Amino acid sequence: MRQVTLLILSILCTLSINCQTSGYDRIIKEVNIDYGVGLYALTHYHLAQLDSIVDIVSEESTISLNGYADNIGSEHENLKLSNKRNEAIADFFGEKGIMPNQIKVNSHGENFISDKETSEVIKQQNRRVVIKVINSIASTTFTGFITSKDSNSRIRGKITVHLNSGKQSFETDQKGNFSIELPLGEEIQVNYSSKNHFSRLDKFTLSDKSKTRNINVSLNRMELNRKENSNLEFIRGKSILIDNSEPRLESIYEMMFDNTSICIEIGGHVFVSSSTQLSPDSEKFGLSIARSIEVYNYLVSKGISEQRMYAKGYGNSQLLFPKAKTPTEASANRRVEIKIVDCKVAEETANPEFENLEFYQTLEVFPMGRKYDAKAIHKDLSEQGSKIIEQINSQAKKMLANNVDPTTYTYIQLFMLYKKDKKVESKVSR
């Protein structure tokens, strides 16, 4: 009787009937149980795998069983076989005290296998049960509406939610209203977008103190020469984006993808405490160029036409806070802005010639305080790569030729001297 019940439940789940869990779930463990041809009995190795799962299951956990089979034999027999595999595992968990309502069974048979499958390797991969241990996450209803800042009217849009487990997208109704479930206690990035408007990305963590959060999301309309801060964050002194910048980059890409008639300038800005404007050939000015090119290259890699955009560095010539007094004001000066431009201008404007891009893209992590050692340098700097080792050795040879002992200098000091000398040589050759 139990086998019939499991089989019926499996067929319903295969048809996606009443098998969706509500709210947000987090997978805390995933295990594959592999089988031989036509087999479903558990081996000693299987039992050891299952014991490791039992150890982490709590009363709030759900265990998902997805059973599969190869395409040897009839479709009906393969469905029965995948269900027997699920049944054996479900019985094991039951004997360990896990309640039946904690176990969700999905028997797929050969449903996810191509009829043309002939590879024995692939067939073996499909003789399995995929087990996932899932813990539910407390969630709350997040509500609001999108408006156009220029007219204060409500507009239809899209909400993209970025979570630790991935991303999900939702459409608002015609009046811009949205209501979605979001997890509590997890940092969330939410991107709001609408046709012909700049997108907006918020980062926050919801608490259980408020069961709902009703917000008005106001978006600026895209107009010629209007610009907005991308709010991208980079590693200090580099054009390397920090790890959680992907949602912000993606929001720029989606804006370009959804609005095919717009063209943009990607403007890089840096901040220095001095009021003197940076020279275009200075390292800091170059950083503003490198960061704008980083965003440009990302959009090109995603398929956005090069003719619709160009990169430009501004150095510190357009500071929002020339006398920045707080970290927030200083951070606002270090920015990449997206500006709407005439498409003819974008098509005719080339990116600045920039030969030193690699310097801003390389994160040098040298052994702190380690002095130069020609015999040990390959071991000491194995993580930095052969090019940096070559540059440091080159600088050391130059110093020896001038009767200067390089072993009194650290690796990082030699590297920075090399970069400085190269910059001087570049100026002389112009």
Beta strands, then each sheet from edge to edge (+ up, - down):
strand 1: 24-34
strand 2: 61-67
strand 3: 103-107
strand 4: 128-137
strand 5: 139-148
strand 6: 158-163
strand 7: 166-171
strand 8: 177-183
strand 9: 187-193
strand 10: 200-205
strand 11: 212-219
strand 12: 227-229
strand 13: 263-269
strand 14: 309-313
strand 15: 335-341
sheet 1: 1+ 4- 2+ 3+
sheet 2: 8+ 5- 11-
sheet 3: 7+ 6- 9+ 10-
sheet 4: 12+ 15- 13+ 14+
end
